[in-house]
């Protein structure tokens, strides 16, 4: 089992999307790569914690590899948007790829470089090691499974 943390706007949609992908064993939403320890949702929303709303994915690399996870990631975000995805605008909605293992960096950079060829604007998605991840509150976990009509900036209709 391997893990990666992805940020791409509101974490509800990211979690629901990846929960439907074969090979993804578990998902957990939380706050990544900020400065404040154990922030609350309200604190993250102030923009003062530096955290991004993100989803921690655990996956079986025998079923799905990092390249496929990233290929799917690029299809559900706008990688040229800075601090924005869909209608969500603020620093916590930035896009990012946060890795656990330095060995994954080359794969991530190649994936980012490949997607950059499709855009005239620069890629705004940040890439770096995961420095911190704090679980979001329980009511955010599996939010769209609990609230199927809830807001989502990702089109889940054709999955």
C-alpha positions in Angstrom: 0.0 0.0 0.0 1.2 3.5 -0.9 0.0 7.0 -0.1 -0.2 10.4 -1.7 -1.9 13.7 -0.7 -3.7 15.7 -3.3 -5.3 19.2 -3.1 -7.7 20.4 -5.7 -10.3 22.7 -4.4 -13.0 21.6 -2.0 -11.9 18.3 -0.5 -15.4 16.9 -0.5 -15.4 16.4 -4.3 -11.8 15.1 -4.4 -12.5 12.5 -1.8 -15.7 11.3 -3.5 -14.1 11.2 -6.9 -11.1 9.1 -5.7 -13.3 6.8 -3.5 -14.8 5.6 -6.8 -11.5 4.7 -8.4 -10.5 1.1 -8.4 -7.3 0.5 -6.4 -7.9 3.4 -4.0 -8.2 1.6 -0.7 -9.0 4.5 1.5 -9.6 8.3 1.5 -9.4 10.9 4.3 -9.9 14.6 4.0 -7.8 17.0 5.9 -5.6 20.1 6.0 -2.1 19.9 4.4 1.1 21.8 4.5 0.2 24.7 6.6 1.8 26.3 9.6 -0.8 25.8 12.4 -0.9 22.5 14.3 -4.3 20.8 14.3 -6.3 23.6 12.7 -10.1 23.7 12.7 -12.1 24.2 9.5 -13.0 27.7 10.7 -9.3 28.5 11.2 -8.3 27.1 7.7 -11.1 29.3 6.2 -9.4 32.4 7.5 -6.5 31.8 5.2 -4.1 32.4 8.0 -3.0 28.8 8.7 -1.5 28.2 5.3 -3.2 24.8 4.9 -4.8 23.4 1.7 -7.9 21.3 1.8 -6.6 18.0 0.7 -7.3 14.3 0.5 -5.0 11.5 1.7 -5.2 8.5 -0.6 -4.0 5.1 0.2 -3.8 2.9 -2.8 -2.8 -0.6 -4.0 0.0 -0.1 -6.6 -0.8 -3.5 -8.0 -4.2 -2.1 -9.1 -3.4 1.6 -9.8 -0.1 3.3 -10.0 0.9 6.9 -9.2 0.9 7.8 -12.9 -2.8 6.9 -13.3 -3.7 8.7 -10.0 -2.0 11.8 -11.4 -3.5 11.4 -14.8 -6.9 11.4 -13.2 -6.0 14.4 -11.0 -5.2 16.6 -14.0 -8.6 15.8 -15.5 -10.6 17.1 -12.5 -8.7 20.3 -11.7 -7.7 23.4 -13.5 -3.9 23.3 -12.9 -3.4 26.9 -14.1 -5.8 28.3 -11.4 -4.0 30.0 -8.5 -5.9 29.5 -5.2 -9.1 28.5 -7.0 -11.0 25.5 -8.3 -14.5 25.9 -9.6 -16.4 28.4 -7.5 -14.0 28.0 -4.6 -11.6 30.9 -4.3 -9.1 31.2 -1.4 -5.7 29.9 -0.5 -7.0 26.7 1.0 -8.4 25.8 -2.4 -5.1 25.8 -4.2 -4.0 22.7 -6.1 -1.1 20.6 -4.9 0.6 17.2 -4.9 2.3 16.3 -1.6 4.4 13.2 -1.5 5.7 11.0 1.3 8.6 9.5 -0.6 11.2 11.5 -2.5 11.4 8.6 -5.0 8.0 9.8 -6.3 9.1 13.3 -7.2 10.4 12.4 -10.6 7.1 10.7 -11.6 5.2 13.8 -10.3 7.4 16.2 -12.1 7.1 14.2 -15.4 3.3 14.2 -15.0 3.2 18.0 -14.3 5.6 18.7 -17.3 3.4 16.6 -19.6 0.2 18.4 -18.6 1.9 21.7 -19.0 2.2 21.1 -22.7 -1.6 21.4 -23.0 -1.7 24.9 -21.5 -0.4 28.3 -22.5 -0.6 29.5 -18.9 1.9 28.3 -16.3 1.0 25.4 -14.0 0.0 26.7 -10.6 -0.2 23.3 -8.9 2.4 23.1 -6.2 4.5 20.0 -5.7 6.4 19.2 -2.6 6.9 16.8 0.3 4.0 16.4 2.7 5.1 18.5 5.7 1.9 18.2 7.7 -1.6 16.7 7.4 -4.3 17.0 10.0 -7.6 15.1 9.7 -10.6 17.3 9.0 -13.5 17.1 11.4 -15.7 14.0 11.2 -18.6 15.8 9.5 -16.3 16.5 6.5 -15.2 12.8 6.1 -17.2 11.1 3.3 -19.3 14.2 3.2 -20.9 13.6 -0.2 -21.7 10.0 0.7 -23.6 11.4 3.7 -25.0 14.3 1.7 -25.4 13.2 -1.9 -26.9 16.5 -2.9 -24.0 18.5 -1.4 -21.8 20.9 -3.3 -19.1 19.5 -5.6 -17.0 21.3 -8.2 -16.1 18.0 -9.9 -18.5 16.4 -12.3 -19.2 12.9 -10.8 -22.0 12.0 -13.1 -20.1 9.9 -15.6 -18.0 7.8 -13.2 
